């Protein structure tokens, strides 16, 4: 029997990021946004930032940016980047944050696939765009963000697009901007997956999804950010919108502390945290490995930090124990670009036994309120029980979970009944704790970033002396996983090709941090019954990465 629908008598209020902008203007105007720059510490309050955001929106409109147009950023974590976080989506355009660690060919694809119209770039990152000269025709205007004196600009002589300077651009605009009424279903931002097989894929967030995700981040049993916190996000603002933390900080009124281009420097992070009374840190495990070592060696401590959110890859037990020993409590979270990214948080549930606490904190935790999760047999699609034994593919659904990719890529990511296939394989125990055990695809996660084994294999096999090659990820004490190449030389070159020669061959073909830690020569790559590389067998017989292997370049 069908139930007659009766509507509630509530206002039809659009859930948009304009509400977060309203809060920082009306409620949190005195809270600071701090950025470490080359010349020193830059300070601005939310109240002082709002007129600049209005000016920026006016400048974008003058540049011809219309609702739905993509505006790209290639920038560090800093206050100007935060201004773009508000101005672009609140005027109806789409903020597209570019991953500055990507290889140029991926940046080229992403910019063209998104059809970015304007590109804002930090001055120190401008050299990353030189390989793209003549290859990104959709970019009509570039805006250079400079610290100190403005760099000399040369218009189209740079070979990319008209070049403007950020401060001069916004100075010419009014501090009042007539913000349009937005639909909560409008696109607000987009990020691309990186390092998966094939080309990166665009995830497009709506105002509604960003609003609800922000409320989810603020929940006490999720990340629990509050107005009393001073947040220092080491996680890049191009990495799934910095895990949603910039908007969560704006909604709550948290102080923001940005490391600028010094995010890889543990000494700078510690000094900044000490100076600004930071209480909340966020970043991937490799960041905390370096920071923990620095704190142990220096004897310094950060007693005011109450939470260290760690995501991007699994937290090693030794890291969590080390951080505990120096007074920093890691909060393990799981998610992906397609989940905005918050999917689960490893809070210890009420009633858990004290002796189980560390084990529970090391899991991917329990699914975040607002998201539903299940595990399914990858072959049959059958839903599997939460018994802590059966494992299958993680599938999720919820208001901040992607339902597809930009331009319709990979339409099979949704099940017939509307669940998103994550590609991660996990078991879930009866209390709902998720433990990821494998991945359905052979991507390698190094320092919180993905490396495509297939693309790396193809690059290796382009070497004139290599017949075939398979790449697997092996555990690494610092980077979680690192790629190792198993290569077969062509018969005429057997014994005549070296590891150094192969790695040197790859240097201009892949990003520096994709370079393998080792190249191991074998007589034949094992195959499955259908002729595919049997990576399971390679992993089963693999010896650990040799001690002292060269660490990847992370810049």
Wavefront OBJ file of the C-alpha trace (Angstrom):
o trace
v 0.000 0.000 0.000
v 1.438 3.331 -1.074
v 1.754 5.971 1.629
v 0.541 9.447 0.737
v 3.372 11.974 0.809
v 3.018 14.820 3.280
v 5.621 17.575 3.062
v 7.159 19.150 6.124
v 6.728 22.859 6.655
v 10.407 23.773 6.477
v 12.045 26.472 4.369
v 13.577 25.430 1.060
v 17.104 26.549 1.984
v 19.828 25.747 -0.536
v 22.862 24.061 1.022
v 25.704 26.017 -0.553
v 29.183 27.160 0.419
v 27.843 30.709 0.533
v 26.637 29.835 4.035
v 30.228 29.126 5.135
v 31.267 32.470 3.651
v 28.433 34.143 5.592
v 29.680 32.587 8.838
v 33.294 33.710 8.456
v 32.051 37.253 7.719
v 29.467 37.507 10.495
v 30.669 35.180 13.260
v 34.369 34.479 12.860
v 35.754 37.736 11.489
v 38.413 38.007 14.215
v 39.893 34.538 13.690
v 43.290 34.484 11.992
v 44.575 32.875 8.825
v 48.354 32.537 9.077
v 50.740 31.620 6.227
v 54.459 30.919 6.359
v 56.078 32.749 3.446
v 59.702 33.099 2.337
v 59.909 36.593 3.850
v 58.218 35.620 7.126
v 54.784 35.073 8.638
v 51.759 36.596 6.892
v 48.614 37.239 8.951
v 45.106 38.111 7.940
v 41.759 37.707 9.720
v 38.653 36.185 8.180
v 37.094 39.635 8.470
v 39.907 41.176 6.441
v 39.759 38.311 3.957
v 36.063 38.679 3.068
v 36.487 41.986 1.132
v 39.360 40.368 -0.765
v 37.119 37.391 -1.597
v 34.502 39.850 -2.903
v 37.143 41.611 -4.999
v 38.358 38.267 -6.333
v 34.850 37.253 -7.394
v 34.498 40.575 -9.209
v 37.820 40.018 -10.952
v 36.769 36.553 -12.077
v 33.550 37.941 -13.513
v 35.516 40.663 -15.337
v 37.753 37.937 -16.799
v 34.655 36.355 -18.304
v 34.227 33.497 -15.829
v 30.610 32.318 -15.896
v 28.656 29.827 -13.775
v 29.971 26.337 -14.437
v 33.350 27.510 -15.793
v 36.359 25.763 -14.307
v 38.975 27.874 -12.537
v 42.230 26.012 -11.879
v 44.745 26.509 -9.088
v 48.350 25.357 -8.926
v 49.272 26.493 -5.454
v 50.619 25.656 -2.028
v 48.568 25.799 1.157
v 48.258 29.547 1.723
v 45.757 32.351 2.331
v 45.342 33.280 -1.352
v 44.463 29.676 -2.145
v 41.839 29.853 0.617
v 40.386 33.017 -0.942
v 39.962 31.080 -4.175
v 38.247 28.263 -2.232
v 35.471 30.732 -1.434
v 35.318 33.157 -4.345
v 35.215 30.589 -7.153
v 32.358 28.315 -6.005
v 30.370 31.075 -4.307
v 30.109 32.984 -7.607
v 28.886 29.806 -9.340
v 32.123 28.673 -10.986
v 33.986 25.427 -10.266
v 37.253 25.322 -8.322
v 39.708 22.862 -9.899
v 42.776 22.229 -7.741
v 45.746 20.830 -9.679
v 48.128 18.313 -8.134
v 51.557 19.951 -8.335
v 53.263 16.541 -7.998
v 51.899 15.155 -11.239
v 53.993 14.495 -14.304
v 53.448 17.178 -17.015
v 51.561 14.828 -19.338
v 48.978 14.215 -16.609
v 48.645 17.930 -15.870
v 48.138 18.533 -19.574
v 45.408 15.894 -19.776
v 43.634 17.115 -16.640
v 43.590 20.789 -17.639
v 42.286 19.967 -21.100
v 39.765 17.397 -19.873
v 38.350 19.886 -17.357
v 38.512 22.695 -19.941
v 39.908 25.095 -17.361
v 39.455 28.722 -18.371
v 41.626 30.620 -15.876
v 44.660 29.330 -13.995
v 45.979 30.792 -10.724
v 49.572 29.772 -10.010
v 52.013 30.461 -7.190
v 55.167 32.088 -8.523
v 57.443 29.320 -7.237
v 55.398 26.742 -9.197
v 55.447 28.556 -12.528
v 58.302 26.347 -13.879
v 55.953 23.326 -13.671
v 53.905 24.843 -16.479
v 56.763 25.352 -18.950
v 56.457 21.834 -20.437
v 52.805 22.664 -21.205
v 53.523 25.582 -23.532
v 51.192 25.311 -26.529
v 49.386 22.296 -25.045
v 46.632 23.803 -22.851
v 44.574 25.976 -25.224
v 41.523 26.261 -22.962
v 43.492 28.448 -20.524
v 42.888 32.015 -21.655
v 44.278 33.821 -18.621
v 46.885 33.040 -15.990
v 47.101 34.857 -12.656
v 50.425 34.849 -10.851
v 50.341 34.835 -7.051
v 53.514 36.434 -5.736
v 54.944 37.128 -2.294
v 56.850 40.386 -1.907
v 57.587 42.318 -5.090
v 55.659 41.233 -8.154
v 57.634 39.334 -10.736
v 58.023 40.913 -14.154
v 55.163 39.805 -16.376
v 55.441 39.365 -20.084
v 51.918 38.737 -21.334
v 51.725 36.062 -24.000
v 55.494 35.965 -24.283
v 55.420 33.277 -21.603
v 53.926 31.003 -24.265
v 50.931 30.004 -22.172
v 48.340 32.756 -21.840
v 47.781 36.366 -20.838
v 49.504 36.845 -17.474
v 48.076 38.994 -14.683
v 49.220 39.587 -11.098
v 46.872 38.596 -8.267
v 47.102 41.647 -6.016
v 46.867 44.129 -8.867
v 43.935 42.188 -10.315
v 41.801 42.260 -7.179
v 42.805 45.787 -6.154
v 40.878 47.192 -9.112
v 37.590 45.629 -7.950
v 34.878 46.649 -5.509
v 34.762 45.191 -1.988
v 31.043 44.508 -2.546
v 29.955 41.654 -4.779
v 26.343 40.696 -5.570
v 26.529 36.970 -4.818
v 24.054 35.084 -7.012
v 21.492 32.641 -5.695
v 22.920 29.167 -6.218
v 21.326 25.765 -6.501
v 22.807 23.254 -4.074
v 23.075 20.792 -6.971
v 25.512 23.059 -8.854
v 29.110 21.945 -9.185
v 31.387 23.639 -6.653
v 34.780 21.987 -7.080
v 36.574 19.173 -8.815
v 39.632 17.027 -8.191
v 41.187 14.311 -10.333
v 42.239 10.890 -9.222
v 45.949 10.300 -9.769
v 48.011 7.285 -10.717
v 45.178 4.923 -11.543
v 45.334 2.786 -14.659
v 44.706 4.930 -17.696
v 44.161 8.669 -17.507
v 43.152 10.454 -14.290
v 39.409 10.833 -13.767
v 37.597 13.951 -12.587
v 35.417 13.911 -9.469
v 32.972 16.819 -9.365
v 31.674 17.934 -5.979
v 28.376 19.785 -5.610
v 27.625 22.579 -3.157
v 25.271 20.197 -1.384
v 27.892 17.480 -1.032
v 30.515 19.933 0.206
v 28.094 21.439 2.730
v 27.030 18.079 4.158
v 30.607 16.760 4.120
v 31.658 19.844 6.092
v 29.020 19.107 8.720
v 30.218 15.501 8.790
v 33.850 16.539 9.387
v 32.754 18.670 12.337
v 30.940 15.832 14.114
v 32.574 14.821 17.369
v 32.834 11.169 16.363
v 34.348 12.110 13.012
v 37.205 14.626 13.023
v 35.627 16.914 15.588
v 37.145 20.257 14.557
v 35.926 23.155 16.742
v 36.109 26.944 17.068
v 38.738 26.510 19.787
v 41.132 24.739 17.424
v 44.076 26.098 15.482
v 44.331 23.877 12.401
v 47.548 23.268 10.481
v 46.742 21.185 7.375
v 49.882 19.608 5.970
v 47.651 17.667 3.576
v 47.783 19.687 0.325
v 44.844 21.829 -0.688
v 44.891 19.965 -4.021
v 44.415 16.591 -2.296
v 40.620 16.053 -2.205
v 40.130 19.694 -1.164
v 42.532 19.219 1.739
v 40.146 16.579 3.128
v 37.418 19.220 3.409
v 39.254 20.908 6.282
v 39.329 24.493 4.884
v 35.521 24.621 4.746
v 35.188 22.843 8.091
v 37.495 25.445 9.652
v 35.428 28.247 8.131
v 32.167 26.737 9.331
v 33.486 26.202 12.871
v 35.617 29.331 13.049
v 38.907 27.509 13.600
v 42.145 29.426 13.204
v 43.957 28.370 10.013
v 47.738 27.964 9.905
v 49.242 27.271 6.485
v 52.806 26.003 5.911
v 53.071 27.436 2.392
v 55.808 25.697 0.438
v 57.427 24.410 3.658
v 55.053 21.478 4.158
v 57.844 18.899 3.721
v 60.093 20.516 6.345
v 59.503 18.985 9.790
v 61.432 21.777 11.535
v 59.231 24.433 9.926
v 56.049 22.537 10.805
v 57.103 22.167 14.453
v 58.151 25.800 14.772
v 54.917 26.975 13.152
v 52.849 24.718 15.428
v 54.679 26.031 18.506
v 54.428 29.678 17.502
v 50.745 29.575 16.537
v 49.509 27.293 19.348
v 48.323 24.678 16.868
v 45.958 22.048 18.287
v 45.009 20.075 15.160
v 47.297 18.617 12.476
v 46.408 16.684 9.325
v 48.585 14.826 6.827
v 49.709 11.486 5.391
v 51.887 8.962 7.299
v 55.157 9.979 5.627
v 54.767 13.501 7.024
v 54.407 12.172 10.562
v 57.311 9.751 10.178
v 59.622 12.660 9.420
v 58.080 14.871 12.090
v 58.333 12.132 14.755
v 62.007 11.614 13.962
v 62.656 15.350 14.217
v 60.872 15.595 17.563
v 62.796 12.619 18.967
v 66.145 13.987 17.793
v 65.482 17.583 18.889
v 63.773 16.753 22.155
v 60.963 19.175 21.312
v 57.306 18.392 21.978
v 53.930 19.783 20.886
v 51.803 19.524 24.042
v 48.988 21.728 22.706
v 48.285 19.423 19.739
v 45.274 17.276 20.647
v 44.651 15.533 17.315
v 46.819 14.387 14.418
v 44.568 13.218 11.585
v 46.365 10.679 9.409
v 44.990 9.459 6.084
v 46.051 8.705 2.525
v 47.469 5.290 3.399
v 47.476 2.883 6.309
v 49.217 3.974 9.493
v 52.135 1.676 10.407
v 51.894 0.361 13.963
v 55.404 1.602 14.764
v 54.432 5.129 13.695
v 51.336 5.197 15.891
v 53.312 3.864 18.866
v 56.102 6.375 18.290
v 53.655 9.274 18.052
v 51.921 8.091 21.220
v 55.275 8.044 23.012
v 55.894 11.730 22.214
v 52.390 12.841 23.148
v 50.795 13.054 19.697
v 47.639 11.013 19.238
v 46.971 9.876 15.682
v 43.375 9.714 14.483
v 43.320 7.291 11.549
v 40.858 8.129 8.752
v 40.073 6.447 5.419
v 38.612 7.812 2.239
v 39.348 8.673 -1.364
v 38.831 11.499 -3.832
v 35.489 9.971 -4.778
v 34.271 10.070 -1.156
v 35.017 13.806 -0.716
v 37.107 12.164 0.991
v 35.861 11.245 4.487
v 34.707 7.617 4.536
v 35.564 6.261 7.970
v 37.322 7.288 11.171
v 39.054 5.045 13.702
v 37.511 6.336 16.901
v 37.485 3.743 19.674
v 33.877 2.826 20.414
v 32.381 3.024 23.889
v 32.808 -0.228 25.771
v 35.938 -1.333 23.899
v 38.479 -3.192 26.041
v 41.597 -1.158 26.876
v 43.857 -3.909 25.534
v 42.086 -3.646 22.139
v 42.449 0.128 21.794
v 45.646 0.208 19.713
v 44.389 -2.544 17.408
v 41.157 -0.619 16.774
v 42.965 2.670 16.181
v 45.088 0.973 13.507
v 42.039 -0.121 11.516
v 40.327 2.141 8.986
v 37.725 2.642 11.694
v 33.952 2.757 11.441
v 32.015 4.339 8.610
v 31.340 8.060 9.052
v 27.777 9.120 9.959
v 26.069 9.999 6.705
v 27.766 7.222 4.720
v 26.677 3.598 4.332
v 29.129 0.786 3.612
v 29.085 -2.855 2.586
v 31.558 -5.429 1.336
v 30.732 -7.542 -1.675
v 32.252 -10.561 -3.349
v 34.131 -9.106 -6.350
v 32.986 -11.980 -8.592
v 29.385 -12.701 -7.607
v 28.489 -9.292 -6.204
v 26.991 -10.998 -3.167
v 27.022 -8.910 0.007
v 29.282 -10.444 2.623
v 28.793 -10.588 6.403
v 30.460 -8.343 8.946
v 32.153 -11.207 10.742
v 35.782 -10.029 10.686
v 36.679 -12.978 8.443
v 35.031 -12.613 5.027
v 36.565 -9.940 2.834
v 35.338 -8.257 -0.304
v 35.266 -4.996 -2.179
v 34.264 -1.930 -0.169
v 31.189 -0.275 -1.651
v 29.736 2.953 -0.281
v 26.851 5.338 -0.796
v 25.869 8.644 0.731
v 25.356 12.364 0.063
v 29.064 13.070 -0.470
v 29.911 9.957 -2.512
v 30.537 10.296 -6.279
v 27.960 8.850 -8.659
v 30.181 9.144 -11.711
v 33.214 10.822 -13.255
v 33.568 13.962 -15.340
v 32.944 13.277 -19.040
v 31.444 9.875 -18.223
v 34.682 7.959 -17.656
v 34.512 4.485 -16.113
v 30.705 4.160 -15.979
v 31.005 0.767 -14.261
v 32.062 2.314 -10.950
v 28.458 2.203 -9.713
v 26.649 -1.035 -8.994
v 23.188 -1.605 -10.440
v 21.657 -0.607 -7.117
v 23.691 2.602 -6.860
v 26.680 1.794 -4.637
v 30.139 3.154 -5.500
v 32.827 0.518 -6.049
v 35.941 1.748 -4.244
v 38.384 -0.882 -5.516
v 39.610 -1.486 -1.952
v 39.178 -4.935 -0.449
v 38.442 -5.205 3.262
v 36.909 -7.193 6.077
v 34.499 -5.644 8.594
v 34.098 -6.978 12.110
v 30.744 -7.244 13.973
v 31.348 -3.847 15.617
v 31.786 -2.190 12.222
v 35.573 -1.739 12.203
v 36.969 -1.816 8.675
v 40.300 -3.471 7.909
v 41.589 -3.029 4.350
v 43.515 -6.119 3.269
v 44.215 -5.570 -0.433
v 43.182 -3.676 -3.560
v 41.365 -4.879 -6.608
v 43.782 -3.081 -8.899
v 47.529 -3.111 -8.724
v 48.075 0.525 -7.992
v 50.861 1.339 -5.549
v 50.300 3.831 -2.744
v 53.485 5.645 -1.799
v 53.400 8.425 0.760
v 49.661 8.913 0.313
v 49.894 9.204 -3.499
v 49.050 6.602 -6.117
v 51.541 5.145 -8.589
v 50.183 3.223 -11.557
v 52.015 -0.071 -11.949
v 50.692 -0.429 -15.490
v 51.992 2.954 -16.632
v 55.337 2.307 -14.995
v 55.519 -1.097 -16.694
v 54.829 0.472 -20.062
v 57.551 3.050 -19.491
v 60.076 0.337 -18.563
v 59.138 -1.797 -21.552
v 59.837 1.149 -23.828
v 63.536 0.617 -23.051
v 65.161 -0.851 -26.166
v 66.876 -3.623 -24.178
v 63.818 -4.732 -22.155
v 61.415 -7.386 -23.402
v 58.848 -7.353 -20.631
v 58.440 -5.958 -17.131
v 56.036 -6.216 -14.219
v 55.818 -3.751 -11.352
v 54.630 -4.490 -7.845
v 54.546 -2.458 -4.661
v 56.537 -3.742 -1.702
v 56.372 -2.484 1.896
v 58.603 0.437 2.789
v 59.276 1.656 6.314
v 58.776 5.311 5.387
v 56.632 5.523 2.245
v 54.244 2.624 3.008
v 54.899 1.082 -0.417
v 57.489 1.580 -3.122
v 57.563 0.230 -6.700
v 59.907 -2.604 -7.604
v 60.408 -3.596 -11.245
v 60.813 -7.210 -12.370
v 62.369 -6.979 -15.826
v 63.265 -9.461 -18.546
v 66.020 -8.374 -20.921
v 65.820 -9.158 -24.601
v 67.860 -12.280 -25.369
v 70.614 -10.368 -27.137
v 71.025 -8.037 -24.147
v 70.806 -10.582 -21.345
v 73.343 -9.658 -18.680
v 74.144 -6.380 -20.455
v 71.497 -4.057 -18.991
v 71.784 -2.651 -15.480
v 69.416 -1.325 -12.828
v 70.969 2.154 -13.061
v 70.497 2.185 -16.831
v 66.778 1.400 -16.539
v 66.156 3.981 -13.808
v 68.064 6.626 -15.755
v 65.956 5.802 -18.830
v 62.792 6.503 -16.803
v 63.845 9.886 -15.438
v 62.227 11.992 -18.147
v 59.246 9.700 -18.609
v 57.668 9.529 -15.167
v 57.446 11.735 -12.094
v 60.541 11.538 -9.892
v 58.699 9.876 -7.042
v 57.498 7.134 -9.434
v 61.084 5.983 -10.043
v 61.422 2.393 -8.745
v 63.502 1.632 -5.676
v 64.857 -1.489 -7.392
v 64.991 -3.202 -10.781
v 65.262 -6.971 -10.434
v 66.184 -8.979 -13.501
v 64.487 -12.347 -14.011
v 64.323 -14.866 -16.848
v 60.562 -14.680 -17.295
v 57.618 -12.841 -15.745
v 55.182 -15.463 -14.397
v 51.845 -15.534 -16.212
v 48.293 -16.482 -15.313
v 46.256 -18.959 -17.374
v 45.038 -16.147 -19.606
v 48.511 -14.760 -20.218
v 48.434 -11.856 -17.761
v 51.338 -11.066 -15.439
v 50.881 -13.057 -12.239
v 51.695 -10.358 -9.710
v 50.342 -12.423 -6.849
v 53.143 -14.926 -7.446
v 55.722 -12.159 -7.689
v 54.567 -10.736 -4.371
v 54.524 -14.144 -2.709
v 58.164 -14.774 -3.636
v 59.466 -11.218 -3.306
v 62.308 -10.444 -0.941
v 62.041 -7.132 0.964
v 63.379 -3.914 -0.521
v 67.080 -3.751 0.167
v 68.291 -1.633 3.044
v 69.331 1.890 2.097
v 67.356 2.025 -1.144
v 67.222 5.521 -2.582
v 64.240 7.470 -1.277
v 61.957 9.032 -3.885
v 61.977 12.735 -4.636
v 58.702 14.129 -3.267
v 58.721 17.530 -4.905
l 1 2 3 4 5 6 7 8 9 10 11 12 13 14 15 16 17 18 19 20 21 22 23 24 25 26 27 28 29 30 31 32 33 34 35 36 37 38 39 40 41 42 43 44 45 46 47 48 49 50 51 52 53 54 55 56 57 58 59 60 61 62 63 64 65 66 67 68 69 70 71 72 73 74 75 76 77 78 79 80 81 82 83 84 85 86 87 88 89 90 91 92 93 94 95 96 97 98 99 100 101 102 103 104 105 106 107 108 109 110 111 112 113 114 115 116 117 118 119 120 121 122 123 124 125 126 127 128 129 130 131 132 133 134 135 136 137 138 139 140 141 142 143 144 145 146 147 148 149 150 151 152 153 154 155 156 157 158 159 160 161 162 163 164 165 166 167 168 169 170 171 172 173 174 175 176 177 178 179 180 181 182 183 184 185 186 187 188 189 190 191 192 193 194 195 196 197 198 199 200 201 202 203 204 205 206 207 208 209 210 211 212 213 214 215 216 217 218 219 220 221 222 223 224 225 226 227 228 229 230 231 232 233 234 235 236 237 238 239 240 241 242 243 244 245 246 247 248 249 250 251 252 253 254 255 256 257 258 259 260 261 262 263 264 265 266 267 268 269 270 271 272 273 274 275 276 277 278 279 280 281 282 283 284 285 286 287 288 289 290 291 292 293 294 295 296 297 298 299 300 301 302 303 304 305 306 307 308 309 310 311 312 313 314 315 316 317 318 319 320 321 322 323 324 325 326 327 328 329 330 331 332 333 334 335 336 337 338 339 340 341 342 343 344 345 346 347 348 349 350 351 352 353 354 355 356 357 358 359 360 361 362 363 364 365 366 367 368 369 370 371 372 373 374 375 376 377 378 379 380 381 382 383 384 385 386 387 388 389 390 391 392 393 394 395 396 397 398 399 400 401 402 403 404 405 406 407 408 409 410 411 412 413 414 415 416 417 418 419 420 421 422 423 424 425 426 427 428 429 430 431 432 433 434 435 436 437 438 439 440 441 442 443 444 445 446 447 448 449 450 451 452 453 454 455 456 457 458 459 460 461 462 463 464 465 466 467 468 469 470 471 472 473 474 475 476 477 478 479 480 481 482 483 484 485 486 487 488 489 490 491 492 493 494 495 496 497 498 499 500 501 502 503 504 505 506 507 508 509 510 511 512 513 514 515 516 517 518 519 520 521 522 523 524 525 526 527 528 529 530 531 532 533 534 535 536 537 538 539 540 541 542 543 544 545 546 547 548 549 550 551 552 553 554 555
